[in-house]
Amino acid sequence: MSNWIYNGIELSEPPKGVYGFLYAIYAGGKIYFGKKTFTYSRTKRLSERARKEANTRKRKVKTVTDSQWRDYYGSCKPLLEWIEQNGKEDVNRIILGFAKTKQDLTYWEMVLLVREEVLFRDDVWNGNVLAKFYKGKINQLIN
């Protein structure tokens, strides 16, 4: 199994003060770019019984859980199918950079995808940018 690598070092714990990371996954002669958070935050509504048991008047509680980032191989279905058929041995997962906030992470992912021109390259697994712009639906600029 391949692990996440950052600057040549295997990452086992998230750095302090970081929300998520941008990554590249190399598999099957292609590359996939994406973003991943280290944790998920959820707001859960407390029942009357749960409030009494916790001895609180709060109606909602915020929970933070691990995102299972260590086992993450992207959200691209064709890539995940390739990994299922060929195994994880020839897959390299590289962290390109870290972001402090959710907004930063989304912005820099978009910048990366546009800069790499993922919609116009055959050696890239990505099929869209921001789920708004899709491969084959956007034309290259005419000079």
Secondary structure, 3 states (H helix, E strand, C coil): CCCEEECCEECCCCCCCCCEEEEEEEECCEEEEEEEECEEEEEEECCHHHHHHHCCCCCEEEEEEECCHHHCCCCCHHHHHHHHHHCCCCCEEEEEEEECCHHHHHHHHHHHHHHCCHHHCCCECCCEECCCEECCCCCCCCC
